[in-house]
Amino acid sequence: MGALISDFSMDMTLVVIQSLSAGTFVYLACCDLIVHAFHKAKTDSLVHKLCKLGALMLGSVFVVALMQAFPEPEGAH
């Protein structure tokens, strides 16, 4: 029974730690870096801002394509 509980608690600990690190990354990327890149640069032309937006979208599509091309194996976690 103790081994079962320790295995479960270790899995939950890993889930909590990964969730916190992923959440921190998403917060910093969305709330700090992207906002700074688009709104703080008032001297950028419209074409330059559209290029930045295109690069952001292209990067998002690339990540989704990688996730689709290399899915997580069935028993992995």
MODELLER restraints for C-alpha pairs under 7 A, 6 or more apart:
rsr = mdl.restraints
at = mdl.atoms
rsr.add(forms.Gaussian(group=physical.xy_distance, feature=features.Distance(at['CA:38:A'], at['CA:49:A']), mean=6.88, stdev=0.5))
